[in-house]
Amino acid sequence: MACQKIALIGNQNSGKTTLFNALTGANQYVGNWPGVTVDKVVGTLKSTDTKVVDLPGLYSLSPYSPEEIVSREYLLSGDYDLIVNVVDAAHLERSLSLTAELLSFNKNIIVALNMMDVAKNNHIEINVNVLEQKLGIKVIPMSASTGDGVQDLVNALNNVPQRQKATIYPQEIKEAVVKIGSYLKDKNDFEKEFISLCLLQNDKVYVHEYMTDELLQVELVKIRAVLEKQYGQDMESKLAGLRYAFVDEAVKASVVKAAANRSKNFSRAVDNIVTNRYLALPIFAVIVYVVYYLAVSTIGTWGTDYANDVIFGEWATNGAAYVLDSISAPEWLSGLIIDGVIGGVGAVLGFVPQMIVLFILLSFLEQCGYMTRVAFVLDRIFRHFGLSGRCFIPMVIASGCAVPAMMASKSIDNINERRITLIATSFIPCSAKLPILAMIAAAFFPDSTIVAPGVYFLAIISVIVTGVILKKESAFKEEVSPFVMELPDYHMPTLGNIARSVYLRCRAFIVKAGTIIFSTVVLVWFLSSFNFTDEGFGMVEVGDSMLAAIGSAIAFIFVPLGFSSWQCAVAIFTGLLAKENVVGTLAVLLGVGADVAEDDATLGVALHGEFSTSAAALSFLAFNLFSTPCIAALGAMKRQLASSKMFSFAIVYLTVWAYVYAFIIYHLGGLIVGQVAFGAGTVVALVLLAAILYLLFRPEKEKPMMGIKVKAV
């Protein structure tokens, strides 16, 4: 029979999200590490009304993480017709362990035997017919990344064979499960078998749920005592052992594996180098340098220069001016379109080529498996600072956009580790911040190739320092959660997956440029072009505008950071809505449009009139990069923190940190390079630096013990 709703479930990193995209045509994020999906995602099977529910990847249905709870609760709801279990053919023993648990659900199951191309490269041959007989369910060999076998899976969905009952547990355990199920009056037959097995093996969630049911608890104690005496071990270990034995038998009967596994040998050889205790971090630093060198200093910059100078600087500007002149457009309309829209939005969109190069490189590193190794390496470091390597995943996702990065923090079950990650992730330069970085680098450091990677490492330092400082506060003090992550074999990413990842990240940026940024630059243009005069309301010079008055009133806040113009102050405040607004706002306020002289027709040249030194420009860059993220990211942060008090703290901390960072960069950095004289600002900067060092090395505060009362004897 045809299915109306399909539950898609499998191990982390088994290609489940890639299969979801192939089935539905959706563009979910794909990465070669665990934890990409942290909540269920619903799509529609192509050319049908069948719903496909993509559940978080997991290795077990035991509720040790938020992802496992999401998947288990959905499976127990029974709100689907079929389970499609995505299995990694190259790691069959590991993947089928989850399959054995899924067989406890009274639903039809199809195994999507994915990554058959990888298995073939690893010289692994699988007899699909034998595997089907052992599991009692339909098995479809396929490769979601190449598309091989996907149509076979779709065809099978329309004619699902009735499953055969696989024999995993002996008769005495089956009888015990039935007996326990008879006490579960509040559960339907669909749920009883799975919940009974969970209770039998002391599953903490269901034991807690039924702890007040005295009859059930008495029966459970009796049944466990009898079975544990018979088997000589606890039931959790026994049931797990039976599932593993079932999987081992199925694998031995159906799999032929060559003695030499070139893929694994290659992965191990590479890992001996890239995860080496002494070489790992230098290699990571070199890779980051190369990525930003190609994206910001060379290939990406060539595309950005062409976009800014030719596409928007000549074609768009000259074309718009010609059309406006031909229709005798009024002055205000010409100013709006040329100086506002083209000058503002065009200045932001001009950085898209750099983003494309950056995202291509990052997507390659993610999907080939290298970024998983970085998370493993950084776990050894982050663990000393109140974080684990798991926190690195949201931080890498943040290089595209902070919003999904905040959502990805749901996979961190330690609440304090998650809170620190949510705050620290804001420091990572996202796609919205890249135009600001590229703008300052091109204007003040055109021949330097270390500014962009240097800013990335300043962000890592901010993450580490924040972790150390907050970890020592009693409100954040808690043992770091164990970090368990599989290191997948290296493999060459497909062009389609890389293109999809780049498309999604760039599309989000361009859509924002067409909505929020467009609205902001139009508002900025209006406020910078009009004001009330003696002759009434009308167009004025930018220095006499309403925006100039507003900016001048707040510019004093940033004087200690080395820049005092009202244009910079306004740009910072519009950047609080979306960081891309910083570039667009400056483009409008500094007159990067048709009215600018030909030799000054770049934003970079105009910036030299705003910042007297490169130290001041770096200070401006630091404040914008490390202050609070955009409104959308703040909204995601608030939802994940689930505490108004903690959210308020995060905003204050990020703002203060950015201001202090920028202050130290301007006064101490400027002093070192000879651009700023020694003075009161230098002394304050030294005091602030000393305060940071004190917070880093001070003794930790003990977390107060809650809920424990001591009775005097």
Secondary structure as UniProt FT lines:
FT   STRAND          5..10
FT   TURN            12..13
FT   HELIX           16..24
FT   TURN            34..35
FT   STRAND          41..44
FT   TURN            46..47
FT   STRAND          51..54
FT   HELIX           66..77
FT   STRAND          82..88
FT   HELIX           89..91
FT   HELIX           92..102
FT   TURN            103..104
FT   STRAND          108..114
FT   HELIX           116..121
FT   TURN            122..123
FT   STRAND          124..126
FT   HELIX           128..135
FT   STRAND          138..141
FT   TURN            144..147
FT   HELIX           150..157
FT   HELIX           171..181
FT   TURN            182..183
FT   TURN            185..186
FT   HELIX           189..200
FT   TURN            201..202
FT   HELIX           204..209
FT   TURN            210..212
FT   HELIX           214..231
FT   HELIX           235..254
FT   STRAND          255..257
FT   HELIX           262..274
FT   TURN            277..279
FT   HELIX           280..292
FT   HELIX           293..297
FT   HELIX           299..306
FT   HELIX           307..316
FT   HELIX           317..326
FT   TURN            327..328
FT   HELIX           331..334
FT   HELIX           335..345
FT   HELIX           346..349
FT   TURN            350..351
FT   HELIX           352..368
FT   HELIX           370..382
FT   HELIX           383..385
FT   HELIX           389..391
FT   HELIX           392..397
FT   TURN            398..400
FT   HELIX           402..408
FT   HELIX           409..411
FT   HELIX           415..425
FT   TURN            426..427
FT   TURN            431..433
FT   HELIX           434..444
FT   TURN            446..447
FT   HELIX           451..471
FT   TURN            474..476
FT   HELIX           495..512
FT   HELIX           513..517
FT   HELIX           518..529
FT   STRAND          530..533
FT   TURN            534..535
FT   STRAND          536..539
FT   HELIX           542..544
FT   HELIX           546..554
FT   HELIX           555..561
FT   HELIX           566..575
FT   TURN            576..577
FT   TURN            579..580
FT   HELIX           581..589
FT   TURN            590..591
FT   TURN            594..595
FT   HELIX           598..600
FT   HELIX           603..607
FT   TURN            608..610
FT   HELIX           614..626
FT   HELIX           631..641
FT   HELIX           644..664
FT   HELIX           665..669
FT   HELIX           670..672
FT   TURN            673..674
FT   HELIX           680..697
//
